[in-house]
Amino acid sequence: AYTAMALLLPGIVCWSVVRVLANDLAGRGWPSTNSAISFATLVINTGLNMWLIPSYFAYGAAIATSVSYVVGTILTLVVYCHITGVSPAALLVPRIDDLKDVIRVMRTFRTKGD
């Protein structure tokens, strides 16, 4: 079970980016774009599952899901950057101000817990 979960982890981490960007796209009036990307991800996932599960069982399913999520993330990033004009680096690389915000929020939670 550990190996299957480890194989799923890259896809799950990538898909968390999709959830944030997809909500922003929908708010900007592009919900059908999210549907198209989700459908493409579904098709990729289904095809890879049909190919990998017979030989690799649960590991094949984990690999198929992870790969399809990574591809869906790349598609979402490309579309999002095209629509907004924001670079992928600006979305994915934390800045010093981002880290300062995280520290500020953590301190707020720490003082509320005292």
C-alpha positions in Angstrom: 0.0 0.0 0.0 2.9 2.3 0.8 4.3 2.1 -2.8 1.0 2.8 -4.4 0.5 5.8 -2.2 4.0 7.0 -3.0 3.3 6.6 -6.7 0.1 8.7 -6.3 1.8 11.5 -4.4 3.2 13.5 -7.3 -0.2 13.6 -9.0 -2.0 14.6 -5.8 0.4 17.4 -5.2 0.1 18.6 -8.8 -3.7 18.4 -8.6 -3.8 20.7 -5.6 -2.5 23.4 -8.0 -5.2 22.6 -10.4 -7.9 23.1 -7.8 -6.8 26.7 -7.1 -6.2 27.7 -10.7 -9.5 26.1 -11.8 -11.5 28.1 -9.3 -9.8 31.2 -10.5 -10.5 30.4 -14.1 -14.2 29.7 -13.3 -14.4 33.1 -11.5 -13.0 34.8 -14.5 -15.7 33.3 -16.7 -13.9 30.2 -18.1 -15.7 27.3 -16.4 -16.0 25.4 -19.7 -12.2 25.4 -20.0 -12.1 23.5 -16.6 -14.6 21.0 -18.0 -12.5 20.4 -21.1 -9.3 19.9 -19.1 -11.0 17.6 -16.7 -12.4 15.6 -19.6 -8.9 15.3 -21.2 -7.6 14.2 -17.8 -10.3 11.6 -17.5 -9.5 10.2 -21.0 -5.8 10.0 -20.3 -6.5 8.4 -16.9 -8.9 5.8 -18.4 -6.5 4.9 -21.3 -3.5 4.6 -19.0 -5.5 2.5 -16.5 -6.6 0.1 -19.3 -3.0 -0.2 -20.4 -1.2 -0.4 -17.0 -3.6 -2.2 -14.6 -3.5 -5.6 -16.3 0.3 -5.8 -15.9 1.0 -3.7 -12.8 -2.3 -3.9 -10.8 -2.6 -1.3 -8.1 0.7 0.2 -9.0 -0.5 0.6 -12.6 -3.6 2.4 -11.4 -1.5 4.7 -9.2 0.9 5.5 -12.0 -2.0 6.1 -14.4 -3.7 8.4 -12.0 -0.5 10.3 -11.1 0.5 10.8 -14.8 -3.0 12.0 -15.8 -3.0 14.5 -12.9 0.4 15.8 -13.9 -0.8 16.2 -17.5 -4.0 17.9 -16.3 -1.9 20.3 -14.2 0.3 21.1 -17.2 -2.7 21.8 -19.3 -4.3 24.0 -16.7 -1.1 25.9 -16.2 -0.7 26.5 -19.9 -4.3 27.7 -20.3 -4.2 29.8 -17.1 -1.0 31.5 -18.1 -2.3 32.2 -21.6 -5.6 33.7 -20.3 -4.1 35.7 -17.4 -0.6 36.6 -18.9 1.0 35.4 -15.6 4.2 33.3 -16.0 4.4 29.8 -14.6 7.3 30.8 -12.4 5.2 33.6 -10.9 2.6 31.0 -9.9 4.8 28.2 -8.7 8.0 29.7 -7.2 7.5 31.1 -3.7 8.7 34.7 -3.1 10.1 36.1 0.1 6.8 37.9 0.7 4.9 34.6 0.4 7.1 33.1 3.1 6.7 36.2 5.3 2.9 35.8 5.0 3.1 32.1 6.0 5.2 33.0 9.1 2.7 35.8 10.0 -0.2 33.4 9.8 1.6 30.8 11.8 2.3 33.3 14.5 -1.4 34.3 14.6 -2.4 30.7 15.1 0.2 30.3 17.8 -1.0 33.3 19.8 -4.6 32.2 19.5 -3.6 28.8 20.9 -2.0 30.3 24.1 
